[in-house]
Amino acid sequence: MFQFACMVDPGVNRAENDDRASVNGVVVSEGLCKFNGAPDCLVVVCDGVGGAAFGGEAAYIVADAFSRLSGVKLSKEAVENYISKANEAVIAAQRADFRYAHMMTTIAGLYIRGSDFIAFNVGDTRVYRYRAPYLAQISRDHSVWQEQTDAGGTPLPEYKRTITRYLGGEYAIPEIVCGDGRALPNDVFMLCTDGVWGALTDDEIEGIITRSRGRELDRVCKRIVEAAIENGSDDNLSVILVRRID
């Protein structure tokens, strides 16, 4: 069984909210919510790129597409297929209305069935796992900074949030991590947009979750968002927390 909490917040300096989330079939466009007692898990977070380019609409298209898969048994191949279909849906919307011609979105998702998980992402929206007392990033950013780091270079900090893959074009190739037997009781998985991880270090997130053990997940979500804003986040902020409780 799983517990979930989700918070989508526009932040303090943005007129548009381009983040969307889906939690076991429920699309969340803004606000804080929690869910308890679900037998399986399918959650995604999408970060639309650029309010003027209708990034929020692209994020909604993708989050809504994955919300319709709640209860469906997924595999690595199925995840790849559904990401391709979601990408096609965004491209179809681009072609149907010239205002949407440049809209795009990232995605990070997590599917858990029993003790097996599949984590996936396109772009720089992230998936983490907290297994007390340590936080570890599962996903791999698709960004200029990450590519230059992998090549042994020393990238400039501003490249950390310049994405190289996204839904809404030809660069919608997902990174997929399969963790067979690696979702243990009391593990906490976290998905978040760059409005969160760009303002908080992994150590800071780890500390918040560690100090909040035993608290309801919605309170932990809220504290993570508050801490990111306190640290100067200038973006929309989204967090999903998932705890395996059996």
N, C-alpha and C positions, 0 to 999 in steps of 0.2 A: 504493500500500500504506500501511497505517496501523499505528502502535503505540498501545497504550492502557495507562493505569494508573488504578486506582480505589481510593480509600480511604473507608470509611464508619466513623466513630468515634463512640461514644456521648458522648464528652467527659467532663469531670471532675465536673460538678455535676448530671447528669441520671440519674434512675433508669430512665427509658425511652429507647429509641432509636427515634425516629420517622422517621429518614431511610432511604431505600432507593434503590438505583441499578440500572440495567440497562446492560450493556456487550455489544453484539453478541449478544444472546440469553441472556446469563448475568445472573441477578438476584443482586445483592450486598446482603446485609443488614447485614454487619459485617466489618471486616478490610481488609487490603491485598492487591491482586492486580494482575497485569499480563498483557497479551496482545500478541503480536507477529504481524505479517505478514498482517493481514486485508485483503482487497481492497476493502472498503467499510466504512462506519461508520454505526451507529445507537446512540447513547448517550442515556440520560436520567437525571436525578436528581430525586427527589421528596422533599419535606419535609412530613411529616404534621403537622397542627396539633393540638397538645395531646395528651400521652400519655394522660390520663384520658379523652379523647374518642376513643381508638383511632385516633389519627392515623397510627400506624405501619402499621396494617392498611390504611388508605386508600392510603398510599404504596405498600404492597406490591401492592395490586390494580392500580394504575396502572403501576408498574414492570413487573409481570408481563405486563400487556396489551401493552406496547411491546416486551418481550423476544420475544414471539411474531412480531414483524414483521421480525426480523433476516433479511436477504437479500431483502426485498421492496423493489421500486423505489418510492420515494415522491415525491409532488408536494406543493405547497402545499395543494391541495384535499384530498389524502389525509391530510395531517397534521391539518387541521381536522376531517376526518371521524373519525379515530381518537381525537382528543382528546374529541370529542363522545361516542363510544362508551365511552371510559374513564370519562368523567363519569357516563354512564348506569349503568356497572357499580358505581361507588361509591354512587350513589343507590339502586340495587337492594339493595345490602348494607345500607344504612341502613334500608330498609323491611323487610328480612328479619329484623332483630334490633334490638330497641329500644336495646340497649347502644351500637349504632353510629350512633344517630340524628344525632349532631353531628360525625361524623368528616369530615375534609376534608384535602386535600393540595395543595401547589403542584407544579409540574413545570417543568423546563427540559430541552430536548432539542436534539440536533444530529444531522443526517443529512448525510453527505458521500458523493458519488459522483463520482469523478474530481476535477475542480477546482471542482465546484459544491457549495454547501452550503445547507442550510435550517436555520436556528436558530429555536427556538420556546420560548415560556414562558407560563405562567399563574401569577401570583403574583410573589414576589420572589426565587425561585431564578434564578441568573444564568448567562449564557453570555458568555465573553470570548474574544478572539483575541490571541495574542502573536505579533507579527512583529518580530523583533529590530531594535532594542532596546525596542520599545514594546508596552504592553498596552492594549487598548481593549475596553470593554464593548459587546457586540453587542445583548444583550437590553435590554428596558426594564421596570423594576420596576412592578408593579401595587400601589401602596401609597399611603396617604394623603399621605405626604411627597412622593412623586413628583407626584401630582396637584396638590398645593398649590404645589409648585415650578413646575410647568408653567403654572399660573395666575398666576404672578408674585408669589406670597405668600412669607412666611418661616415655614415650618412648624417646629414644635418637634421636637427630635431624636428624641423617643420615637415620633413618627409614622413614622419611617423604616422600621420593621419591622411596621407595621400594614397588612396586605394588604387589597386591595379586590377581588381575583379569586382563585378557587380552584376545584379540582375537588371536587364534592360538593354542588353547588347550581346556581343559575341563572347565576352569574357565572364561567362557565368559558370565556370567550372568549379565545383565544390571541393573543399578539403573534407575528407570523411575519416573519422577515427572510430573504430569498432572496439568496444571494451567488453569482451565476453567474460562474464563472471566477475566483473570489476565494479559493479554498483552494489556496495555493501550497506547493510543497515546503519542508519545515522549519517551516511554520507550526505553532504549538501552540495548540490550542483548550482552554479550561478551563471546566468547569461546576462550580458550587459552591453550597451552601446558605448561608443568612445566618449560620450559625454560623462560617463562614469569613470572608465579606466584611464582616460586622459587626464583626469584630475586627482586620481588616487593611485598610489603605488600598490603593488600586490601585497606588500607588508602591511599597509594601512587597511586594505580590505580584509586580510587575514586577521588582523587585530580586532576589527569590528565584529566579525563573525565569532571569533573566539570569546570575546567578552560578552556576546549576546547568546551564548549557548543556553538552551532552556527557554528562551523567549519565543513568542509567536513569530513566525517567519515574516508576517507583514510589518512588524515593528523593526525587524532587521533590515528589510527592504528600505523602509523609510529612513532609517539611520544612515544607510549607505548613500542614498540620494542626498540627504542633508549634508553629509560629510563632503561629498563631491562639490556641492554648491559652496560650502564654506571654504573649500580649497580653490575656488575661483572658476569652476566649470562655466563655460560660456555657450553651452550647447543644450539640446534636449537630452533628457536622461531617462534610461529605461533599465530596469533590473527584474529578472525572474529568479526566484530561489525555489529549489525542489529538494525535499528531504525524503529519503526512503526510510520508512518507519517500521517495516516488518522484518 
